[in-house]
C-alpha cells in the first residue's frame, strides 16, 4: 500500500496542518509520489521549512498560512493555490486540535475550539475545494479521524465528537459526490508519537509508550510515514474504486482482546 513514485504525477494536493507531524509526512509522501503540494497551517513558522523539504524532492510547494475555522480565509487560500499551482486534485483534511481532559472539566470554549478546528474546518475546506472538484468532475478527499470516532474514549469527548462528525461527513459526501467523480475517504490512525501528541496527549515518556506497545497486537506504535503512504494510496488511481471508507491503521489496537488477549 506504500506510495509509489508517479502515483500522483501531475496532481495538485492540499494538506491542512501540513507543517508538522502527520501532515508534514503526508505532504512529503505526496511529493515523492509526484504531486505538487500546498500546505496550510495557522502556525506559519512551521510551513516554510516543510515547503523547502518538498521542493528538495523536486515538486512545487506552496506554504499558505490560513485558519481552517475561517471560511473566508480558506476561500482566499484555495484561490491562491489554484492560481499558483493549478486546479486542485487532492485534499487531505489533517488539521486538528486535541488535549486530554475529563469530560466534566471541559470548558465550553475548550469544546468549541476543538470542534471548530476538526469538524467545521474539515467542512469549510471540503466545501470550498469540493465545489471546484465538482466543476471538473474529478477529485479525491481524505479526512484524518481517529479510532475513537467510532468507539469513544475517555478524556477526548471534544475530539471524539468532532471526529465522529467528520466520519459521518466522509460517508455522506462520498454518497452524494461519488456519482459526480469525487471520492471521499477517511483514515483512522492508531497511536503515533508526534510532537503534538506527545505534548497534548501525554505520550512523551518511554514508560507510557512501552505500556501502549504491550497493548497493541502489532507490538509497536504507528509511524507517521506509513499512515502518510496509506493516505497517498487512497488519493491515487490505485484506489479508484474505494470511496466512503475509513481505513483503520492502528496495529490491531481497536480489536477486542478477549480472554486470550495481551496480559491474560
VEXDREN-2710 file (C-alpha; in Angstrom, 1 decimal):
% VEXDREN-2710
k/r/px/py/pz
1/UNK/0.0/0.0/0.0
2/UNK/3.0/2.3/0.2
3/UNK/3.2/5.3/-2.1
4/UNK/5.0/4.7/-5.4
5/UNK/6.8/7.3/-7.5
6/UNK/4.4/8.5/-10.1
7/UNK/1.3/7.5/-8.3
8/UNK/0.2/11.2/-8.2
9/UNK/2.2/12.5/-11.2
10/UNK/0.8/15.9/-12.3
11/UNK/-1.6/16.2/-9.4
12/UNK/-2.0/19.3/-7.1
13/UNK/-2.7/18.5/-3.5
14/UNK/-3.6/20.5/-0.4
15/UNK/-2.7/19.2/3.1
16/UNK/-4.1/21.1/6.1
17/UNK/-1.9/21.1/9.2
18/UNK/0.9/20.3/6.7
19/UNK/3.8/21.8/8.6
20/UNK/4.4/19.2/11.3
21/UNK/3.6/15.6/12.3
22/UNK/1.4/13.5/10.1
23/UNK/0.6/16.5/7.9
24/UNK/4.2/17.1/7.0
25/UNK/4.8/13.4/6.4
26/UNK/1.8/13.3/4.1
27/UNK/2.9/16.3/2.2
28/UNK/6.3/14.8/1.7
29/UNK/4.8/11.4/0.6
30/UNK/2.6/13.3/-1.9
31/UNK/5.7/15.0/-3.3
32/UNK/7.6/11.7/-3.6
33/UNK/4.6/10.3/-5.5
34/UNK/4.8/13.2/-8.0
35/UNK/2.3/15.8/-6.7
36/UNK/2.8/19.5/-6.3
37/UNK/1.7/20.3/-2.7
38/UNK/0.2/23.3/-0.9
39/UNK/0.4/23.1/2.9
40/UNK/-1.9/25.1/5.2
41/UNK/-1.5/25.9/8.9
42/UNK/-2.2/28.6/11.4
43/UNK/1.4/28.3/12.6
44/UNK/3.3/30.0/9.7
45/UNK/6.7/29.2/11.2
46/UNK/6.3/25.5/10.5
47/UNK/5.3/25.9/6.9
48/UNK/8.4/27.3/5.2
49/UNK/10.8/24.5/6.4
50/UNK/8.3/21.8/5.3
51/UNK/7.8/23.6/1.9
52/UNK/11.6/23.6/1.4
53/UNK/11.7/19.8/2.0
54/UNK/9.0/19.3/-0.6
55/UNK/11.0/21.4/-3.1
56/UNK/14.0/19.3/-2.3
57/UNK/12.2/16.2/-3.5
58/UNK/11.6/18.0/-6.8
59/UNK/7.9/19.1/-6.5
60/UNK/6.5/22.5/-6.4
61/UNK/5.4/23.7/-3.0
62/UNK/3.3/26.5/-1.6
63/UNK/3.2/27.5/2.1
64/UNK/-0.1/29.2/2.9
65/UNK/-0.9/30.5/6.4
66/UNK/-4.6/30.1/7.0
67/UNK/-7.1/29.2/9.8
68/UNK/-9.4/26.4/8.7
69/UNK/-12.0/27.8/11.1
70/UNK/-12.4/30.9/8.8
71/UNK/-14.3/30.1/5.6
72/UNK/-13.2/33.4/4.1
73/UNK/-9.5/32.6/4.7
74/UNK/-9.9/29.2/3.2
75/UNK/-11.6/30.6/0.1
76/UNK/-8.7/33.1/-0.4
77/UNK/-6.1/30.3/0.3
78/UNK/-7.7/28.0/-2.3
79/UNK/-7.9/30.7/-4.9
80/UNK/-4.2/31.5/-4.4
81/UNK/-3.2/27.8/-4.6
82/UNK/-5.2/27.4/-7.9
83/UNK/-3.6/30.5/-9.3
84/UNK/0.0/29.3/-8.5
85/UNK/-0.2/25.5/-8.7
86/UNK/-3.2/24.8/-10.9
87/UNK/-6.5/23.0/-10.3
88/UNK/-6.7/21.0/-7.1
89/UNK/-7.0/17.3/-7.4
90/UNK/-6.5/16.2/-3.8
91/UNK/-7.5/17.5/-0.4
92/UNK/-6.2/16.0/2.9
93/UNK/-8.1/17.4/5.9
94/UNK/-5.5/16.8/8.6
95/UNK/-5.7/19.9/10.8
96/UNK/-6.8/19.1/14.3
97/UNK/-6.7/20.2/17.9
98/UNK/-6.8/17.9/21.0
99/UNK/-5.9/17.7/24.6
100/UNK/-6.7/15.3/27.4
101/UNK/-9.4/16.5/29.8
102/UNK/-12.1/14.9/32.0
103/UNK/-15.5/15.5/30.4
104/UNK/-16.9/17.3/33.4
105/UNK/-13.9/19.6/33.5
106/UNK/-14.0/20.6/29.8
107/UNK/-15.0/24.3/29.3
108/UNK/-17.4/25.5/26.7
109/UNK/-14.5/27.3/24.9
110/UNK/-12.4/24.1/25.0
111/UNK/-15.1/22.1/23.4
112/UNK/-15.9/24.7/20.9
113/UNK/-12.2/25.2/19.9
114/UNK/-11.6/21.6/19.0
115/UNK/-15.0/21.1/17.3
116/UNK/-14.4/24.2/15.2
117/UNK/-10.9/23.1/14.1
118/UNK/-11.8/19.5/13.4
119/UNK/-15.4/19.5/12.3
120/UNK/-16.0/23.0/11.0
121/UNK/-12.5/23.2/9.5
122/UNK/-13.0/19.9/7.6
123/UNK/-16.3/21.1/6.2
124/UNK/-15.1/24.6/5.2
125/UNK/-12.1/23.0/3.3
126/UNK/-14.2/20.2/1.8
127/UNK/-16.9/22.6/0.7
128/UNK/-14.5/25.1/-0.8
129/UNK/-12.4/22.6/-2.6
130/UNK/-15.2/20.3/-3.4
131/UNK/-17.1/22.8/-5.4
132/UNK/-14.1/23.2/-7.7
133/UNK/-13.6/19.5/-7.9
134/UNK/-17.3/19.0/-8.8
135/UNK/-16.9/21.5/-11.6
136/UNK/-14.1/19.4/-13.1
137/UNK/-15.9/16.1/-12.1
138/UNK/-12.6/14.8/-10.6
139/UNK/-11.0/14.7/-7.2
140/UNK/-10.1/12.8/-4.0
141/UNK/-10.5/13.9/-0.4
142/UNK/-9.1/12.1/2.6
143/UNK/-10.1/13.1/6.2
144/UNK/-7.9/12.1/9.1
145/UNK/-10.1/10.9/12.0
146/UNK/-9.2/8.5/14.9
147/UNK/-10.4/5.1/16.0
148/UNK/-12.3/6.7/18.9
149/UNK/-14.5/8.4/16.4
150/UNK/-16.4/5.1/16.3
151/UNK/-15.7/3.7/19.7
152/UNK/-15.4/6.7/22.0
153/UNK/-12.5/7.1/24.6
154/UNK/-12.2/8.7/28.0
155/UNK/-10.5/12.1/28.0
156/UNK/-11.3/13.2/24.5
157/UNK/-15.0/13.9/24.4
158/UNK/-14.5/17.1/22.3
159/UNK/-12.2/15.4/19.7
160/UNK/-14.3/12.2/19.6
161/UNK/-17.5/14.1/19.0
162/UNK/-15.8/16.2/16.3
163/UNK/-14.1/13.3/14.5
164/UNK/-17.3/11.2/14.6
165/UNK/-19.0/14.1/12.8
166/UNK/-16.1/14.1/10.2
167/UNK/-16.6/10.3/9.8
168/UNK/-20.3/10.9/9.1
169/UNK/-19.4/13.8/6.7
170/UNK/-17.0/11.5/4.9
171/UNK/-19.6/8.9/4.1
172/UNK/-22.3/11.4/3.3
173/UNK/-20.1/13.3/0.8
174/UNK/-18.9/10.0/-0.7
175/UNK/-22.5/9.0/-1.3
176/UNK/-23.5/12.5/-2.7
177/UNK/-20.4/13.3/-4.7
178/UNK/-19.5/9.8/-5.9
179/UNK/-21.7/10.0/-9.0
180/UNK/-20.1/13.3/-9.9
181/UNK/-16.5/12.0/-9.8
182/UNK/-15.3/12.8/-6.3
183/UNK/-14.1/10.1/-3.9
184/UNK/-14.1/10.8/-0.2
185/UNK/-12.4/8.5/2.4
186/UNK/-11.0/8.7/5.9
187/UNK/-8.1/7.2/7.8
188/UNK/-8.2/6.4/11.5
189/UNK/-4.6/6.1/12.7
190/UNK/-3.6/4.5/15.9
191/UNK/-1.1/5.9/18.4
192/UNK/1.5/8.0/16.7
193/UNK/4.2/9.8/18.8
194/UNK/4.2/13.2/17.0
195/UNK/5.2/16.5/18.6
196/UNK/1.6/17.4/19.1
197/UNK/0.5/14.1/20.5
198/UNK/3.5/14.0/22.9
199/UNK/2.7/17.4/24.2
200/UNK/-1.1/17.3/24.4
201/UNK/-1.9/13.6/25.0
202/UNK/0.9/12.6/27.4
203/UNK/2.7/10.0/25.1
204/UNK/6.1/11.5/25.5
205/UNK/7.7/9.4/28.2
206/UNK/9.1/6.0/27.3
207/UNK/7.3/4.2/30.1
208/UNK/3.9/5.2/28.7
209/UNK/4.9/4.3/25.2
210/UNK/6.0/0.9/26.4
211/UNK/2.7/0.3/28.1
212/UNK/1.0/1.3/24.8
213/UNK/3.2/-1.1/22.8
214/UNK/2.2/-4.0/25.0
215/UNK/-1.5/-3.3/24.4
216/UNK/-1.1/-3.3/20.6
217/UNK/-1.2/-6.6/18.8
218/UNK/1.5/-5.4/16.4
219/UNK/3.6/-4.5/19.5
220/UNK/4.7/-1.1/18.2
221/UNK/3.4/2.4/17.7
222/UNK/2.4/3.7/14.2
223/UNK/4.9/5.5/12.1
224/UNK/3.7/8.7/10.5
225/UNK/5.3/7.7/7.2
226/UNK/3.2/4.5/6.9
227/UNK/0.0/6.4/7.6
228/UNK/1.0/9.0/5.1
229/UNK/1.6/6.3/2.5
230/UNK/-1.9/5.0/3.1
231/UNK/-3.3/8.4/2.5
232/UNK/-1.4/8.7/-0.7
233/UNK/-2.8/5.3/-1.8
234/UNK/-6.4/6.4/-1.1
235/UNK/-5.8/9.6/-3.2
236/UNK/-4.3/7.6/-6.1
237/UNK/-5.9/5.8/-9.1
238/UNK/-4.9/2.6/-7.4
239/UNK/-7.8/3.2/-5.0
240/UNK/-10.2/4.4/-7.8
241/UNK/-13.0/2.0/-6.6
242/UNK/-12.7/3.0/-2.9
243/UNK/-15.0/5.7/-1.5
244/UNK/-16.9/6.2/1.7
245/UNK/-14.5/4.0/3.6
246/UNK/-12.5/4.5/6.8
247/UNK/-9.1/2.8/6.8
248/UNK/-8.0/1.8/10.3
249/UNK/-4.3/1.9/10.8
250/UNK/-3.7/1.0/14.4
251/UNK/-1.8/-2.2/14.5
252/UNK/-4.9/-4.0/15.8
253/UNK/-5.3/-1.9/18.9
254/UNK/-9.1/-1.4/18.3
255/UNK/-9.7/-5.2/18.0
256/UNK/-11.3/-6.9/21.1
257/UNK/-8.6/-8.7/23.1
258/UNK/-10.8/-11.3/24.7
259/UNK/-9.7/-13.7/27.4
260/UNK/-6.6/-14.7/25.4
261/UNK/-5.6/-11.1/24.7
262/UNK/-2.4/-9.3/25.9
263/UNK/-1.6/-9.8/29.5
264/UNK/-4.1/-12.6/30.1
END
